[in-house]
Amino acid sequence: MKKLEEKILKEGRLIGTDILKVDGFLNHMVDVSFMDEMAEVIAEDFGDKRPTKILTVEASGIALACSAARALGYIPVVFAKKAKPNTMIDEVYEADALSFTKRTVSTITVSKNFLTKDDRVLIVDDFLAHGETGLALCHIVAQAGAVVVGYSAAIEKKYQGGSQRLRIMGIDVRSLAVIEEIKDGQIVFG
Amino acid sequence: MKKLEEKILKEGRLIGTDILKVDGFLNHMVDVSFMDEMAEVIAEDFGDKRPTKILTVEASGIALACSAARALGYIPVVFAKKAKPNTMIDEVYEADALSFTKRTVSTITVSKNFLTKDDRVLIVDDFLAHGETGLALCHIVAQAGAVVVGYSAAIEKKYQGGSQRLRIMGIDVRSLAVIEEIKDGQIVFG
């Protein structure tokens, strides 16, 4: 998505050699109008897969997931939780995900009430890097006996291998902007 | 908002004597169509205050905040973070909030890049209970030198006093559903 690439170049900031901050429109301040534009592309990419639910993970994926749900005709959004609150008394599906950025392992959970074996799940997230979160989300969908019909990331850092890891599992991964590499402080799109 | 009250009675679940779970449409699975309906009411309530930004806190406030931003003509949403990620290298405003549910104190932060003294801030959140999160958000807005033009909660538990605490500070609080009390397992709306 050309406009996302332009927005990354214009508004994104590189921290060190690898971290790309897009907190001005995606994951701290949110440009909802632009989320809706991205959502239209997601709906074009995956509408024919007839998803019944969108699965994302708190917190940065929620805004885009809600826009995508609207663009797909108001299907429900489920966001996986990173900590099990003490109000979550229901049985949960859970899977571990390593955060390379935070250097921590977190367990993400989804209540068994909200994913069923009949669901056709589109996973939506803001970033796809090493794919740890993506694999954990797929693991949760599998526990529910549901099917992952696609994986849509706003920004993919292809050189970190996440999309390849997901595709090996047969997942249809499409990202709105694909970063091939970051070289000498320059972002190279694929 | 009558329809929200009906939805709470129909889909909400009481845990023990006090905790109301609405994770089937608000804070785990999200009914985006209903978020948009609530957002229309928020826009009616606060549109004439000409907010320039919506402030919420991750994660459960984000969906409603984004719908409200759209209903108000696509103003930006800023969501306060509950943990300071190691990619957040910018200066931040921060304030402490006690969670009565989780029995923890958490520090919420907002990058100084995303709130300025010229902002007219509408705070949106899913729940208003004791008001600790609300006070922390107001504290952050004050640090930026900005003004809080209103506070919109989806569900207010009035008997826990949060709205009163905020109104004493001069904040215009309006909630879409106000629970006066929970008595003998019954929810009594105000």
Interface residues (C-beta under 8 A of the other chain):
Chain A: I15 I19 K21 D23 G24 H28 M29 V30 D31 V32 S33 M35 D36 E58 A59 I62 A63 C66 S67 A69 R70 Y74 P76 V77 V78 F79 K81 P85 N86 T87 M88 I89 T101 K102 R103 V110 S111 N113 F114
Chain B: I15 I19 K21 D23 G24 H28 M29 V30 D31 V32 S33 M35 D36 E58 A59 I62 A63 C66 S67 A69 R70 Y74 P76 V77 V78 F79 K81 P85 N86 T87 M88 I89 T101 K102 R103 V110 S111 N113 F114
